[in-house]
C-alpha cells in the first residue's frame, strides 16, 4: 500500500495522467460524433456482421492493422480503468476501448447498445445534424 501511495504522489505521473485524461476527453468529443456519422444506415440490419471487402486483399497488412488497433484499444482500456479512480472520463475511455477491441459477441453487444432508446435517439440526433438518415435495425 505504501508503494502505491508513493507512486501516486509522483508529480510527473500525475501530470502525465492528467494530460492523457484531457487528450482522451477532447479526442472523444471530436472522434465519437465523426465515427457515429460514418456508420452505414443498414449496419445493424443483419444478425451477423459482414466481412469488409478489403479484408482478403492483403492479409499481412490486415493482421498488422488489426494487432495495432487492438493494442491501442488495450491502452485505452487500461487508461479508462485507471481513470475510474483518477480524474478523467473513465467510462467514456472504456467505451472507446471496447469499440477498438475485437472480442466474441462484440457485434451483438453493439446492436443491443444502439437499440437502447436514449442511445439510439442521441446517435440519430447526431446523424440528423450531419444530414445523414437515422440508423435502421430491421432486415
C-alpha positions as CSV (number, residue, x, y, z in Angstrom):
1,X,0.0,0.0,0.0
2,X,2.9,2.3,0.8
3,X,4.4,1.8,-2.7
4,X,1.1,2.6,-4.3
5,X,0.8,5.8,-2.3
6,X,4.4,6.7,-3.3
7,X,3.6,6.0,-6.9
8,X,0.6,8.4,-6.9
9,X,2.5,11.1,-5.1
10,X,4.8,11.3,-8.1
11,X,4.1,14.7,-9.7
12,X,5.3,13.6,-13.1
13,X,3.0,10.6,-13.2
14,X,0.1,12.8,-12.1
15,X,0.8,15.3,-14.8
16,X,1.1,12.5,-17.4
17,X,-2.2,11.0,-16.3
18,X,-3.9,14.4,-16.2
19,X,-2.7,15.3,-19.7
20,X,-3.7,11.9,-21.1
21,X,-7.1,12.3,-19.5
22,X,-7.6,15.7,-21.2
23,X,-6.4,14.3,-24.5
24,X,-8.9,11.4,-24.2
25,X,-11.7,13.7,-23.3
26,X,-11.1,16.2,-26.2
27,X,-10.4,13.3,-28.6
28,X,-13.7,11.6,-27.6
29,X,-15.6,14.9,-28.1
30,X,-14.3,15.1,-31.6
31,X,-13.9,11.4,-32.6
32,X,-17.3,9.9,-31.4
33,X,-19.5,12.2,-33.5
34,X,-17.3,11.8,-36.5
35,X,-17.5,8.0,-36.2
36,X,-21.2,7.9,-35.5
37,X,-22.0,9.9,-38.6
38,X,-20.0,7.4,-40.7
39,X,-21.9,4.3,-39.6
40,X,-23.7,3.0,-42.6
41,X,-27.5,3.2,-42.3
42,X,-28.0,-0.5,-42.6
43,X,-25.0,-1.5,-40.4
44,X,-27.2,-3.1,-37.7
45,X,-29.8,-4.7,-40.1
46,X,-28.3,-8.1,-40.3
47,X,-28.0,-10.6,-37.5
48,X,-24.2,-11.1,-38.1
49,X,-21.5,-8.6,-39.2
50,X,-20.3,-9.0,-42.8
51,X,-16.7,-9.2,-43.6
52,X,-15.2,-6.0,-45.0
53,X,-14.4,-6.2,-48.8
54,X,-10.7,-5.3,-48.3
55,X,-10.1,-8.0,-45.7
56,X,-8.8,-10.5,-48.2
57,X,-6.6,-8.2,-50.4
58,X,-3.5,-8.1,-48.2
59,X,-3.6,-10.4,-45.2
60,X,-0.3,-9.2,-43.8
61,X,-1.4,-5.6,-43.8
62,X,-4.8,-6.6,-42.4
63,X,-3.3,-8.5,-39.5
64,X,-0.8,-5.7,-38.7
65,X,-3.6,-3.1,-38.6
66,X,-5.8,-5.5,-36.5
67,X,-3.0,-6.0,-34.0
68,X,-2.2,-2.3,-33.8
69,X,-5.9,-1.4,-33.4
70,X,-6.3,-4.0,-30.6
71,X,-3.1,-2.7,-28.8
72,X,-4.5,0.8,-29.0
73,X,-7.8,-0.5,-27.6
74,X,-5.9,-2.2,-24.7
75,X,-4.1,1.0,-23.9
76,X,-7.4,2.9,-23.8
77,X,-8.9,0.2,-21.6
78,X,-6.1,0.4,-19.1
79,X,-6.3,4.2,-19.1
80,X,-10.0,4.0,-18.6
81,X,-9.7,1.7,-15.7
82,X,-7.1,4.0,-14.2
83,X,-9.4,7.0,-14.7
84,X,-12.2,5.3,-12.7
85,X,-10.2,6.2,-9.6
86,X,-8.2,9.1,-11.0
87,X,-9.5,12.3,-12.6
88,X,-10.8,11.8,-16.1
89,X,-13.5,10.3,-18.3
90,X,-13.0,6.6,-17.3
91,X,-16.3,5.2,-18.6
92,X,-16.1,7.1,-21.9
93,X,-12.5,5.9,-22.4
94,X,-13.5,2.3,-21.6
95,X,-16.3,2.7,-24.2
96,X,-13.8,3.9,-26.8
97,X,-11.6,0.9,-25.9
98,X,-14.5,-1.5,-26.4
99,X,-15.1,-0.1,-29.9
100,X,-11.4,-0.6,-30.8
101,X,-11.0,-4.1,-29.3
102,X,-12.1,-7.3,-31.1
103,X,-13.8,-9.9,-28.9
104,X,-16.5,-12.6,-29.4
105,X,-20.0,-11.2,-29.3
106,X,-19.0,-7.6,-29.9
107,X,-21.5,-7.1,-32.8
108,X,-24.4,-8.4,-30.7
109,X,-23.3,-6.1,-27.8
110,X,-23.2,-3.1,-30.2
111,X,-26.6,-3.9,-31.6
112,X,-28.1,-4.2,-28.1
113,X,-26.4,-0.9,-27.0
114,X,-27.6,1.0,-30.1
115,X,-31.2,-0.3,-29.6
116,X,-31.4,1.4,-26.2
117,X,-33.8,4.3,-26.9
118,X,-31.7,7.0,-25.3
119,X,-28.5,5.9,-27.1
120,X,-30.5,5.5,-30.4
121,X,-32.0,8.9,-30.1
122,X,-28.7,10.6,-29.3
123,X,-27.0,8.8,-32.3
124,X,-29.8,9.7,-34.7
125,X,-29.7,13.3,-33.4
126,X,-26.0,13.5,-34.3
127,X,-26.7,11.9,-37.7
128,X,-29.6,14.3,-38.4
129,X,-27.3,17.3,-37.6
130,X,-24.8,16.0,-40.1
131,X,-27.5,15.5,-42.8
132,X,-27.5,11.7,-42.6
133,X,-30.5,9.4,-42.3
134,X,-31.2,7.6,-39.0
135,X,-29.8,4.1,-38.4
136,X,-32.1,1.1,-39.3
137,X,-32.4,-2.1,-37.3
138,X,-34.8,-4.0,-39.5
139,X,-33.8,-6.5,-42.1
